[in-house]
Amino acid sequence: MDDYPLIENHGLIGDLQTAALVTTEGAIDWFCAPRFDSPSVFGALLDKENGGHCTVRPAHPTHSTKQLYLPDTAVLVTRFMTEAGAGEVVDFMPVTGTTATPRHRLVRLVRCVRGSMTFDVEVAPRFDYGLMKHEVHITPHGAVFAAEDGTELTVHPIREPDDERLSEILTHRDADLQVSLTLRAGEQRGLVLETGADGPPREIRREEHERLFAETVGFWRSWLAQSTYTGRWREVVERSAITLKLMTFAPSGAVVAAPTAALPEQLGGERNWDYRFTWIRDASFSVYALLGLGFTEEARAFIIWLGDRVKERAGGQGNTGPLNIMYKVDGSSELNERILDHWEGYAGSAPVRIGNGAATQLQLDIYGEALDSIYFAHQHGFTVGHGGWTSLRTDLEWLADNWDQAEEGIWETRGGRQDFTYGRVMSWVAFDRAVRLAEDSGWPSGADRWKAERDTVYEQVMAKGWSEDRQAFVQHYGSEVLDSSLLRMATVGFLTPGDPMWTSTLDAMEQELVSDSLVYRYNPSASPDGLRGSEGTFSLCTFMYVDALARAGRTNRARLVFEKMMGYANHLGLYSEEIDPTGRQLGNFPQAFTHLALIDSAITLDAALDRRPGGRR
């Protein structure tokens, strides 16, 4: 573990088509190009020896570090302090726009702000997850790493042509670059790493760097200025909004679940999944968060993306129905899972999985999440065209024929299909929202059948999903296991927040699934999921718990849990998927689902606190 940075010891930068992680020690140890789901160029996060990295850090072994974002931006500053001086690395990626491109730039400005400091710089790419060899070509104006398949990474130095040469580029036996760079207070140099460059290496002059910097800062601050959130946790909520934007593939509007792959849910365990794809469920939740903050264009882009997926296989048959549970960011659906045997995995957590075998699972809840987001967007002025409505109708007919069957469920278990209560609840949501859409619009529909199926689902859940012994709704029919996905039952309107059956379910979850303030998804030992090992508390579920508490009128408890959860964020306000008993972050990082739930729970809790006597700020 000492050879790997903590998962939370990273910041995220990106250009809205791909992203990179930067450690508090100045290493870029994860970067894929040209897209989030492309093969890695730097992957030391998953194999310190064979993954590749770009590192800029002080040569002096004794130093302290601090890391922060330039306020209201995705520009990351990593600061280093020694007794002899202080320096910093300013990292950002110029935004690429809405047309997919192979050209992506990582800008790394290195400067000394006090005294003097010598930086060790190393550029060591490993193309195609370290499977492809490369050569390096040095020129008077930079360098080019050329992989066997023609892929290139170009290194442009940041300096004026007449600047004093403060360093010489040295090559390593593995065709890497190493530089020792000494700066005095006020001096700065740097490098731009570029994929898909349209020319040879060249010197990036200060004026050009300053323009790129100003444009990037201006983009983020202009974008964030659209936020309508004025609640109690503005800084936290807006950082989550920026993080979600960083995980959005601008050409399609799709949001990836996380920019990383195979980070473990348990150190040394096998629960290591690739999250660089777009889940219907996660991205549907993004509509609530985005519209809740006033980001209408991002919500519209995703609704269009979702509509395209609905139209592609409307009414389709097969094991998973007309919708897949996840897609690549361009909407394609080939996500074949494979294992990178040559990589040891983060801190020895093998296997390293690329692709995702869960893509072929049947998860019935996605239809409810998709329809709920479409209806929510409809309430905010978004319209569904004739073609979209026709496709939805055929999908709903498929669901009417198929909702009453076993499935893999929201948590993508690999222990066999079950009659999951949450899947049934969200099937109820799908029919309910479809009926409301039809009534609001007057469109032709199968509303009579949808109403009948909605009522049948409801009666079934109340009869089979409720346990008299537990006085709670359970994970799946015939079990006594609790599941925190059911925290959404009141949120989606299946039950009212004050219903005694709901409040007793909330009480049962608090006793079994809540550890202090953190929430587990379920108990794997009580409900085997087909995988070895255990996992930490699920950050998404903790924020869902806050939302449920606030809706149930338990505002003091909700606020305490929310404030405690703020303490588990990393130094930049970012969250991975899970938190282990020591408070360390686990799983893919940062996770979109968690930041979406943070935004939703903050909005809900704000409203609940404002309704209390004297609650208005």
N, C-alpha and C positions, 0 to 999 in steps of 0.2 A: 504493500500500500504506500510505503514511503516514496516509491518511484513514480507514483501517479498523483496529480493534484486532486484535491477533493472536487467532486462534481460541482459543488456550489462555488468553488474558487475560479469562476469563469464569468466573463461578460460576453454579450452577444452583439455582433455588428452584422450588417447586411445591406443588400441593395435591391430588395423586393423580388429577387429571382433566386438567390442563394444566400448563404450566411456563413459566418465563421465564429468560432469560439476563441477567446483570448484569455489566458490564465492570468492570475495576479502576479506571476513571475515573467510576464511578457511573452509567452509562447502562444502562437496560433497552432493549436493541436487538433483542430477539426475544421475542414473546409472542403466542400464538394463543388464541382463545377462541370457543366454550366448551370445546373439546377440543384435544388435541395436534394433530389433523389438520384443525382449522378454519382459516379464513383468518386472516391475521395482523392484529393491532391495532398492534403495534410491529414493524417489519421493517428497521430501518436496517442490520442485519447484512448484508443482501443488496442494499441500495441506500441509501447514506448520505444522499442528498438527498430521496428519495421514499418511503423505507420507514417512517419514523416512529420516535419514541423518547420515553423519559421520562428526563431526565438531572438528577441532583443532584450538583454538584461545586463546589469552591471557586472563588470569583471570581478569586483570586490566581493568575496564570499559572504561578508557580513553586511547585510542591508535590510531595511524594512520596506514594505510596499503598501501602497494604498491605491484603490481603484474607484473611479467614479465616472458617471456620465456627465458630459457637458449638459447643463440644465435644459430640459425640454427637447432633447435630441437623442440620436443613436450614435453619437460620437463618444468614444470610450477613451478615457485618460488613465494610464497606469503610471503611478509615480513611485520613484525609488529614492530612498534617503540613506546617506552614509554620513560619517563625520566629515568627510572631505568635500561633500557636495550633494546636490539633489538634481535629479533628472527625471524626465518623463517621456513616455511613448504615447502619441496621440494616434489612435486607430479609427478608421472609418472606411466605408465603401460608398463611392459616389452612386447615387440612385440611377438605375438603368432605364426605367420606363416600362411601357406596357407591351413592347415587342420583344419576344424571346430572342436572346442574343448569346453567342459564345463569349462575348467580351465582358469580363468582370475584373474590377480593380480593388486590391487591398492596399490602402495608403497607410504607411507607417512613418510618421514624423518623429524623429528622435531629437530631443533638445536638452541642454543643461540649463538649469534655472538658478543654481547657486554653486559656487566653488568650481570644481572640475569633476569629471566622471568619465571613466573608460567603460564603453559598452562592448560586450561580445555579441556579435550578430552571426547567426547561422541560418542559412536557407537550405532545407533538405527535403524536397518534395519526394513523394512516393506515389506514383500514378496508379490508378485503377486498383485501389486498396492495397498498394504495395506489390501487385502482381506483375507490373510492367517495368522493365529496365529503362534507364534514360541516360543521356549524355548531357554535359554542360559545355556551352560555348561562351568563352569570355571575349568581350570586345572592349575598346577603350571607353565605351559609354554604358556598360552594363553587362548583362549576361542573359543567356537563353537556356532553359532546361528543355530538352527535346526527348519525348517518349517514343517508344518503338512504333506506335500507331500514328505518329504525327502530331499528337497533342503537345502543346508547348506552354511553358510558364516563363514569361519575360520579366526580368528584373531591371527596373529603371531607377537609377540613383536620384535622390532629391538634392540638388546643389546647383550653384551658379557655375558656368563654364570656367570662370577665373578663380573659383574658390580654391583655397589651399587644400591639397590632397591630404586628408587627415588619416587615410587608411589605404590599404592595398587589399584587393580581393585575392583570397587564397582558395585553392581547390582542395577538396578532401578526396580520399581514395574512393569514396562511394559517389563521386561526382556531385558533391555538395559544395556550397560556398561558405567560407568562414571569414569574418572580418573583425578586426579589433579597431574600435573607433573612440578616440579621445576628444572630448569636448570641454570647453570652458564656458563659464556663465555667459549666456546670451547667444551661444553658437547653436546651430541646428543643422542636421542632415536628415537623411531618411531614405526610404525606398518605396517604390510602388511595384507590387506584384500584379501582373496582368495576364489573364488567360485570353486567348483569342485575339491577341494583339495584331494590328494591321500593319506593323512595321517593325524594324529592328529596335534594340534598346536605345534609349536616348536619355539625356539629362532632363529631369523635370525641374525647371527653374522655380524659384520662390514665388514668383508672380502666378504661375500656373497652379502651384500647390495651394496658394491662398485663395485662388478662384474656386478650385474644387472644394476646399474646406468651406468657404462662404456659401457656395451653392448647396452643399449637403446640410449645413446648419440651417440655412434658410428654408430648405424643403421641409425638414422635420418640424421646425417651429411654426411654419405656415400651416402644415397639416394638423398639428396638435391644436392650433388656435380654433379649429372647428368644433372642438369638444364643448358640449353644453353642460358638462358635469360641474356642479358647484358645491358638492357635498363635503362631508367632514374629512374624507380621505383623498383629497384631490391629487396630491403628489403620487400616492400609491396607485390610484386608479389610472392616472395618466401614464405612469410607467408601464402598467399592464397593457394599456392601449398601444403604446409604441412597440412593445414586445410582440403583440399580436400582428401589428402591421409588418414587423420584421419577418414574420413567419407566413406572410401572404405572397403568393406567386402572382405578381401584378398582371402578366399576360392573360391569365384566366380568372383571377379573383379567388382561387382556391387557397385555403389555409391549411398548412401542414400541422399535424399533431405535435411535432417537435422537429427541430432541424438535425437531430442526432439519431443514431442507430445503436442498438445493442448495449446501451448502458444498463447495468443490472438493477433489478428490483431487490436483489439480495446479493451481497458481495460473495463471489465464488459460486453463485447459483446459476440456474439455467433459464431464468425468466428474463431473457435479454432479447428485446424485440426491436424491429426497425419501425420508427415512427415518422419517417419522412414522406408520408402520404396524407391524403385528405380523407378523413372519415366523414361519412354523411352525418353521423351523430354530432361529432365535435363541431364541425363547421356549421351545422344548423344552429347550434347554440350561439355561434358567433353573431347571428342575425340579431338576437336579443341584446347582446352586449353592445354591438356597433350602433344599433338604432337607439339604444338607451343612452349612448354618449353623443349622439348626433352625427355619426359618421355614415351618412346615407349612401354615398357612392360605393363604399366598400360593401355595405349590405346589399346594394343593388347588384354589384358584380358577382357576389356569391349566389344570389337568387337566380341570376342568369345561368351561372355554371350548374347549379342544381337542376334547373329546368332542362338543360341540355342532357343531363344524365337521365332524367325521367323520360325524355322523348326517345332516347336511344333504344331503350328496351321496354317501352310501355307495354304492360300486359304480358311481358315475357315469362316463360316457364323455366323450369330447371330447379336445382336444389336451393338456390338463393333467391329466387323470385326476380322481379324486374329490376330491382336495385341491388348493386353490390354494396357491401358495407364500407368499402374504401376504394379509392382510385389514386392513380398518379396525378400530379398537379395539372397535367394537360388533359385529364379526363380519361386516359387509357386505363385498362384494367388488368394488364399482365403484371402481377406482383409475385412471381414465383419466388419462394423462399429457398435460400441456399446458405450454407455455412462456410465461413472463411476459416478453414482449418489452419492456415499459416499464421493467423493472429491469435495472441494469447487472451485477448479481451481485457477490458478495463480491470486493473488490479487482479488479473488472472481469472476473470469471470467469463468462462467459455460455456457454450459456443457463442461465436460472434455471428449473428444472423443478419442477412441482407435480404430484402424482400419480406413479404409477410404472408405466411400460410393461412392466416385467419381470413384472408380476403374471400375465400370460398365458403365461409360459414353462413348459416342462416341465422339472422338476428332480426326478429320481427319488430323490435322497438324502433328501428330506423324510419319506418313509415310514419309513425307518430311524430317523431322529431322533425322529419321533413315537412309534413303537413302543418305542424304547429308553427314552424318558422315561416312557411309561406303565408299562413293566415295572419300571423303577427305582422309580416311585411304588408299584407293587404290592408290591415288596420292603419298602417302608416302611409297609405297612399300608393303603394306599389300595386300594379295591376297584373293579373295573369291573362295572357292572350288566349285566343281560341285554341291554338295548337297545344299550348301548355295545359289548358283545362281538359282537352280531349285525352291527353296522355295521362293526366292524373286520374281521370275517370276509369280508364282501363287498368291502371295500377290498383285502384281501390277495389275493382271487381276481383282482381287476383287476390288481394288481401282478404276480401270477404269469403273467398273459397279456401283460404289457407291459414288463417290466423290461429285456428284451433289445432296446433300441432307442436310437438317438442322442438326446441331450438338450442343454439349454443349460448345465447344471452349476451348482455351488454359487456360482460367482462371477458368475453372471448375464451371461455374455458375450453380445455381440450380433454375433458373427462366424459364426454358424451352429452347428448341432447336431453333437455329437461323442459317441463312446462313452467317456464319462468314467469313469475307474477309480473315483473316489470315489463316484459314483452307484451303481456296481455293488457296491462294498463295503457301502454303506448299505442296498442292497436285500437283501444277505445278512443284515445286522443285522435288518431288518424280519422276514424269515422266521424267523430264529433266535429272536428275542424272542417272536414269536407262538407258536412251538412250546413255548417255556418256559412261557409264560402258560397254554397249554392243558394242559400236563403238571402244572403246579402246582395248577390249579383243577379239572381233570377236566371242563371244559366241552366240549360238542360242537365239533368243529373239522375243518378240512381239513389236519390235521397231516401226514398222509402226503404230500400234494402239497407242502406247505410245506417239508418236509424234503428232498424231491427237488429243488425249485427252489433251496433254500439250497445244496445240494451242487453243483448245476450252476453257480450263480453263482460259488462258490468256485473250482471247477476252471477256469472261464473267466478269472477274474481272475489266477490263477496262470499261466495259459498266455499270455494276451494283455496283461495289465497289467504284466508284468515285462519289463525290458529287460536282456538279457545284456550288451550293450555298456556300458550305464550302471551295471549291477549295482544297479539300483534299480527300484522301481515308478514308472510314469510317469503323466503327466496323463491321457492318453487313449490308446486302442489305436492302434497304428501310429505313435506319436510317440516322441521321445526327450526330451521336455520334462518337467521336474520340477514338482511342485505341492505346496505346503505343506498343502493340505487332507488329504493322505494321512498327515500326522502323527498323525491319529486312528486309523490302522489298528490299532495296538497297544492304544490306549485302549478301543476297542470290542470287542477280543478276536478280531479277524480273524487276527492273528498274535500270538505271544507276544513280550514285549519283548526277550527274548534271542535270538530267531530270527536266524540270520546274514543272511537276506534282509532282515530289518527293520533290523538294525544297519548294513548296508551302504547301505540307503536313507537312513538318518539321516546317514551320513557324506557321501553324495552331496549331500544337501540342504544340509549345512553348507558344502560347497565352493561351491555354486552360488547358493543362496537366502539365505544368512545373510551380512549385512554387519556385521562386528564381532559384535554380539549381536542385531541387529534382523533380522527375517525378511520377505522379500517373498512375496507369494502365488504368483507365477509370473513368468516373463519374457515380457512382452507382445511383445517383438521376435522371440522364438523361437516364440511361439504367439499369432498375431494374434487379438485379441478383438473386432474390428470397431469400435474406437474410436481416435481420434487421441491422441497424447501418451503420457505415462508416469504413474507413480504412486509414492508413497512406500512405505516398508515398512509392513506391515499389523500393527497392534498385537495384534490377536487371534492372529495366527500366531506372534508372538513368545512369547506366553504358552502357546500349544499346544506350542511347541518346548520350553519349560521342562518342561511336563508329560511330554512324550515322553522327554526326557533323564532325568528323575527315574525314570520307569518302567523305563528301560534300565539303571539303576544308575549313571548318570553324574551323581552328585549334586553333586560340586564344580562341574562345568560348569553344571548346572542352577541352582545357587544364584547363581553369578556372573551368569548371564544375567538371572535374576529381579531381583537387586539393581541391575544396570545399568538394567533397564527401569523400576525405581522412579524413577530419575533423569530419565526422560522424561515423567513425570506433570507436570501443571501445579501451580501453587502450592497448590492445594486437593486434590491427589490424583486429579484427573480426567483421563481420556484421550479423545481423539477417535479417529477411525477409523485414521488413518495418521500417520507421522512422516517428514518429508522429510530429506534429507542434512544439513541444518543443525541438526536437532533440533527444528524447528518442527512443531507439530501441524497436520494437514490433515484434511479430510473432516468429516462430521457429528459433532456434539459435544454432550454426551458420548455415546459409543457403548456401548450395552448389551452387545453381543457381547464387547467388550474387557473390560469389568468382570466379566462372567460368567467369562471365561477366566482372569482374574486370580484370582478366588476359587477356581476349580477347581485351578489350578496351585499356588496356595499350600497348599491342602489336601493335594494329592498330594506336594508337595515336603516339607512338614512330616512326613508319614508316612515318606517315604524317609529323611529325615535322622534321625528317631527310631529307625529300624531299624538304623542304623549303630552299631558299638561306641562307647559313650560319647556317642551322639547325643542321648539324652534331655536336655531342658533341666533 
